[in-house]
Amino acid sequence: MTRTLLVAATLIITAAAPARAGWRPLELMVIDAGQGGAAGKRCVDRVAAYFKAQGEDVDLTRRDLAAVRAKLPATLPTSVLAWTDAETAALRTRKGDDPLDAIVVIDCRPDVRTFDVVIDPTPAGVTTLRLRAVALDARVLDWLARQIQIAAYTGFEL
């Protein structure tokens, strides 16, 4: 009887706890590098909200360019589309912790209908997305956020 009760309790506990061996969230830093004013900030807010909605699957850190400027090279290309792994490498490291999985630098200017982003996942190299002459509404920004997430997962390992 005791053995049956112990086996039943073990099965209930095992069934109730999700299997998560090796699971961890994608650790992502989103940087607002735009000069799009308040509209640009709202644009980046929408992209960040997409990642926040991913819940525990994405660990999001958000910064503006001024907050991370000291870690960046003294001279940066004027367009984020020209940034390389060398520009963002210092942002990936964290004190006493594993490096971030991806750095995402966004320059969103809804007033002139431009959206530029560089995604730097762990392997050397970057992915860039450039959107022109398209209204940056919620539907478009959610689509862009999905594309950013796909690129950010490049090389992601548990």
C-alpha positions in Angstrom: 0.0 0.0 0.0 2.8 2.4 1.0 4.7 1.5 -2.2 1.6 2.1 -4.3 1.0 5.5 -2.7 4.7 6.5 -3.2 4.5 5.5 -6.9 1.2 7.3 -7.4 2.6 10.5 -5.7 5.8 10.3 -7.9 3.7 10.0 -11.0 1.5 13.0 -10.0 4.5 15.2 -9.2 6.2 14.2 -12.5 3.1 14.8 -14.6 2.6 18.2 -12.9 6.2 19.5 -13.5 6.9 20.3 -17.1 10.1 18.8 -18.6 12.6 21.6 -19.0 15.9 19.8 -19.3 18.3 22.2 -21.1 15.7 24.9 -21.5 16.6 28.5 -21.2 15.3 31.8 -22.6 16.8 33.7 -25.5 18.7 36.5 -23.8 18.3 39.6 -25.9 19.2 43.3 -25.7 17.2 45.8 -27.7 18.8 49.2 -28.2 16.9 52.2 -29.4 19.4 54.0 -31.7 16.9 56.0 -33.5 16.5 59.6 -34.1 12.8 59.4 -34.7 11.8 61.3 -31.6 8.7 60.3 -29.7 7.2 58.4 -32.7 10.5 56.4 -33.0 10.4 55.6 -29.3 6.8 54.3 -29.6 7.9 52.2 -32.6 10.7 50.5 -30.5 8.3 50.2 -27.7 6.0 48.1 -30.0 8.9 45.8 -31.0 9.9 45.4 -27.3 6.3 44.7 -26.4 6.4 41.8 -28.9 9.4 40.3 -27.0 7.8 40.9 -23.6 4.7 39.0 -24.8 7.0 36.0 -25.4 7.0 35.6 -21.7 9.7 33.3 -20.3 11.0 32.4 -23.8 12.7 35.7 -24.1 14.7 37.5 -21.4 14.6 41.1 -22.7 17.0 43.9 -21.7 16.2 47.3 -23.2 18.5 50.3 -23.4 18.7 53.5 -25.4 21.9 54.3 -27.3 23.0 56.9 -24.8 23.0 54.3 -22.0 25.4 52.0 -23.8 27.4 54.6 -25.8 30.4 54.2 -23.4 30.8 50.5 -24.4 30.7 51.2 -28.1 33.7 52.2 -30.3 34.5 55.9 -30.4 33.5 56.1 -34.1 30.4 54.4 -35.3 29.0 54.2 -38.8 26.2 56.7 -39.1 23.7 54.0 -40.2 23.1 51.0 -38.0 22.9 49.0 -41.2 26.7 49.4 -41.4 27.3 48.1 -37.9 29.3 44.9 -37.6 29.9 42.3 -34.9 32.9 44.5 -33.9 30.6 47.4 -32.9 28.3 45.3 -30.7 30.7 42.8 -29.2 31.3 44.8 -26.0 27.5 45.0 -25.4 27.2 41.2 -25.4 29.4 40.7 -22.4 28.0 40.8 -18.9 29.7 40.9 -15.6 30.1 37.4 -14.1 27.5 35.9 -16.5 27.3 34.2 -19.8 27.1 36.6 -22.8 23.8 37.8 -24.2 22.5 35.7 -27.1 21.8 38.6 -29.4 22.0 42.4 -29.6 19.3 44.2 -31.6 19.9 47.8 -32.6 16.9 49.6 -34.0 16.6 53.0 -35.8 12.9 53.6 -36.3 11.6 56.8 -37.9 7.9 56.4 -38.6 7.5 60.0 -39.7 9.7 59.3 -42.7 8.6 55.7 -43.0 12.0 54.1 -42.4 13.0 51.2 -40.1 16.6 49.9 -39.9 17.8 47.2 -37.6 21.0 45.2 -37.1 20.7 41.9 -35.3 23.9 40.5 -34.0 23.4 36.9 -32.8 26.2 34.9 -31.1 28.1 33.7 -34.2 30.2 36.3 -35.9 28.2 38.3 -38.5 25.1 40.3 -38.4 21.7 40.4 -40.1 20.2 43.7 -41.2 16.6 44.6 -42.1 15.8 47.8 -44.0 12.3 48.9 -44.6 11.4 52.0 -46.6 8.2 53.7 -47.7 5.9 51.5 -45.6 3.6 52.8 -42.9 5.0 51.4 -39.6 1.7 50.3 -38.1 1.2 47.7 -35.4 0.8 44.9 -38.0 4.0 45.8 -39.8 6.0 46.2 -36.5 4.8 42.9 -35.2 5.9 41.2 -38.4 9.3 43.0 -38.1 9.6 41.8 -34.5 9.0 38.2 -35.6 11.7 38.6 -38.3 14.1 40.0 -35.7 13.4 37.1 -33.3 14.1 34.6 -36.1 17.4 36.2 -36.8 18.2 36.5 -33.1 17.9 32.7 -32.7 20.7 32.1 -35.2 23.3 30.0 -33.4 21.2 29.9 -30.2 22.2 26.9 -28.1 20.9 25.6 -24.8 
